[in-house]
Amino acid sequence: MRAITVRDQNAGLDDLTLSEMPYPHAAENDVIVRVHAAGFTTGELTWPATWTDRGGRDRTPTIPGHELAGVVVELGYGTTGLSVGQRVFGFADWARDGSLAEYTAVEARNLAPLPADIDFTVAAALPISGLTAWQALFHHAHLTTGQTVLIHGAAGAVGSFAVQLAVEAGAYVIGTGRAKDRDAALALGADAFLDLESGSLVDADQVDVVFDVIGGEILNQSAALVRPGGTLVTIAEPPTVLPENARAIFFVVEPDRGGLVALAERVRDGRLRPLISGTRPLAEVHDAFTRPVRAPGKLIISVFGD
């Protein structure tokens, strides 16, 4: 099968190569998915799990990418809940070959059925970014109607989901980002926007929830913005500056079939719109990410035609 591989941990994006790789093996409780569309996060190339398996053994050449949408073509021993020929979406395991391939082996629990009226490109933008926003706002911050939430990177892959989900929940939403992201954030439903290039968090009002995807000094300054009893949630790094009388949480997204189903329902009825910057074929992955299009949202890789 064709797949994108990386071999040199120090080469970064320049090492993304279209290669011929063996067809994957379906272990117990796995399915093999024929991948129609996939997502890739460039930060994956710095993650230890990209280069080693769960036992710490080298697994290069490795196939990156974790978000996927496609069709089940094979079931591993003991696999239940999914069937051959079923449309699915979800994310591939962190320490195994991923979704930038024509076929990939995935634990069945990481996938959810994909309704026929959601195309594969849209579905591939949902799993990691959508679940990250879902879990940040509702599992960790327990966001409720009437609260105020500040969402960093509001026009990005994760932030754009968070804005829409928070609006639907009845929160007052403040988005942040660069000046060029203002219109996109407001179009997603944000009530206000803070330009991080020209504005300052120091003078911003306190909020019930801050959701950070940036880290660094932005994360440090965000601690002072959380009201007593509120929550600072970040996916960037463990916070070193903590809010007073409030919680601070760093987390990594987890598989959640129920969450995937909830996201798909919202896409179907128009409550949630993935922000997709464009699509590129598998053969153009290297160019797509070394010379990216500067547009809001997530770039999706088309593997097999929809």
Secondary structure, DSSP 8 states (H G I E B T S, - for coil): -EEEEB--TTTGGGG-EEEE-------TTEEEEEEEEEE--GGGGG-GGGTB-TTS-B--SB----EEEEEEEEE-TT--S--TT-EEEEE--TTS--SSBSEEEEEGGGEEE--TTS-HHHHHTSHHHHHHHHIIIIIIS---TT-EEEETTTTSHHHHHHHHHHHHTT-EEEEEE-GGGHHHHHHTT-SEEEETTT--STT---EEEEEESS-HHHHHHHGGGEEEEEEEEESSS--SS--TTSEEEE------HHHHHHHHHHHHTTS----EEEEEEGGGHHHHHHS----SSEEEEE-S--
